[in-house]
Amino acid sequence: MESSVITQVQKEDVQVTLPPKTGQVSRSALKQPRSCNIFKALFCCLQPQDGPKPPTPLPPHSQQALLEAQENGTLVKHYETCLLPDVHVDDQGKLCVVIDLDETLVHSSFKPISNADFIVPVEIEGTTHQVYVLKRPYVDEFLQRMGEMFECILFTASLAKYADPVTDLLDPRNIFRTRLFRESCVFHQGCYVKDLSLLGRDLSKTLILDNSPASYIFHPNNAVPVVSWFDDVEDTELLNLLPVFEELSQADDVYTRLDELRGQ
């Protein structure tokens, strides 16, 4: 990542990169499309950049959205429904954390992996294909602790036919209260963006953990970035992030606490 896009934050021996308080995320920092073929499109976060782009669709839950012009020329979106249900009784008083799947918690491939943690069958155009999934080191410990501290929401730009069975295996204890997939994203400038304003949660009490700045381009000040993971067995990113989230879990306002962390 470029130094102009993020600032370094250190807390004792813990290092995490946080986005700047203001400003746009540079195009060079956005995750590039891996491939346009039908297989990788299952868990690719971006669409091809060439050619005409389709208009930005509204999430299916918000088809009745209305746009009202304001005096300053800006548009304010009003949605009749939210992506998330009411807060579970066990999560009352907790902050909400939106957590990405691919390259954040797991890495998946259609090529056989000898040490795969899961092998998930996925049907594509009438043919069943095997998806080989590796779990990121310390992901079990990470999810267990996060579930104790936060209302955890899985939000992935991948298709449900792949991501849902993977999450069934990754999260047998149902740490994730709700799972959101590609159809809940907003398609914006060739990217699937996770619009936190559609969740139905107080944004000052909402965080997003994601390896792709494109995913949180609408709300960079709510983000705790994570380094992309593919197969490094020595990776400790999730373990190192736990002390940061422990501090954030006590915040009355995530913006204020993230600003404090950036300044340390």
C-alpha positions, -999 to +999 in steps of 0.1 A: +000+000+000+011+035-007+021+058+022-001+085+007-031+063+012-026+050+047-009+061+079+010+037+102-004+031+137+015+013+164+002+002+197+030-014+218+042-043+196+010-042+175+011-025+141-019-019+119-025+004+090-054+027+091-068+049+064-064+087+065-091+107+081-100+124+049-094+122+011-100+097-017-085+063-019-061+063-049-069+041-079-035+024-075-045+011-041-076-006-053-075-044-057-072-052-094-094-078-110-078-113-110-095-128-139-127-125-159-133-162-163-165-176-148-147-196-121-128-167-104-158-145-108-172-164-079-149-146-055-135-118-075-141-084-059-139-063-091-154-064-125-133-059-157-123-023-161-125-022-199-156-014-219-188+003-208-198+000-172-233-009-161-252+016-139-249+013-102-277-010-089-294-006-056-293-035-032-323-057-035-335-047+000-335-010-012-353-010-045-377+016-032-350+041-024-357+077-031-332+104-041-339+140-029-319+169-043-307+193-016-300+231-020-262+225-023-268+200-052-259+169-032-281+138-032-293+122+000-304+085-002-335+074+018-340+037+021-371+020+033-354-011+046-319-020+060-296-049+051-294-060+087-322-072+111-326-058+146-297-062+169-296-097+185-303-096+223-268-109+230-252-080+210-271-052+227-246-024+235-218-039+213-203-021+183-209-036+149-179-050+129-183-059+092-157-086+082-146-095+047-140-132+037-116-137+008-079-128+014-090-115+049-100-148+066-094-174+039-079-179+005-097-201-021-086-217-054-099-239-081-065-255-083-060-285-059-042-276-027-028-305-008-032-289+027-066-273+021-087-269+052-120-272+033-130-286-001-163-270-011-183-282-041-198-254-062-221-259-091-214-237-121-235-239-152-246-274-144-212-287-135-199-292-100-164-279-093-142-283-062-131-251-044-100-256-022-100-233+008-071-224+032-079-208+065-057-179+076-036-186+106-053-178+139-087-172+122-105-195+147-091-176+177-098-143+160-134-150+153-141-164+187-127-133+204-144-109+180-178-126+186-173-119+223-166-082+218-187-072+188-218-078+167-200-096+138-213-094+102-199-112+073-199-090+042-183-104+010-183-094-026-183-131-035-213-150-047-234-167-021-232-201-038-195-201-029-193-179+002-222-194+021-209-230+023-174-218+030-187-197+059-207-227+072-174-246+076-154-215+088-179-204+114-196-235+130-203-215+161-223-188+142-201-159+153-215-140+122-250-129+131-258-121+094-241-129+061-242-104+032-230-113-003-224-096-036-260-087-042-259-065-011-229-045-025-232-013-045-215-014-080-195+018-082-169+026-108-162-010-116-160-021-079-183-039-055-185-014-026-199-023+009-220+007+017-222+008+055-249+033+055-273+006+042-268-016+073-291+001+096-265+006+123-251+038+138-220+046+117-202+060+147-204+025+162-196+005+131-162-008+118-152-027+087-122-051+084-112-056+048-081-062+027-095-041-002-097-003+001-122-004-028-147-022-005-149+007+019-143+036-004-176+052+008-165+050+045-127+050+048-129+065+083-146+033+096-120+010+083-093-011+099-074-024+069-058-059+069-030-072+047-041-096+020-034-132+028-029-161+004-008-190+019+018-176+043+017-201+072+038-177+094+012-149+091+001-133+124-020-105+111-053-116+128-036-123+161-019-089+160-051-071+153-069-084+184-054-059+209-065-031+185-101-044+184-101-048+221-095-011+225-120-002+198-147-024+214-148+001+243-151+032+221-182+054+224-173+068+189-152+048+165-141+079+146-126+095+178-108+063+188-094+056+154-081+091+152-064+085+186-048+053+173-036+070+141-019+096+163+001+071+184 
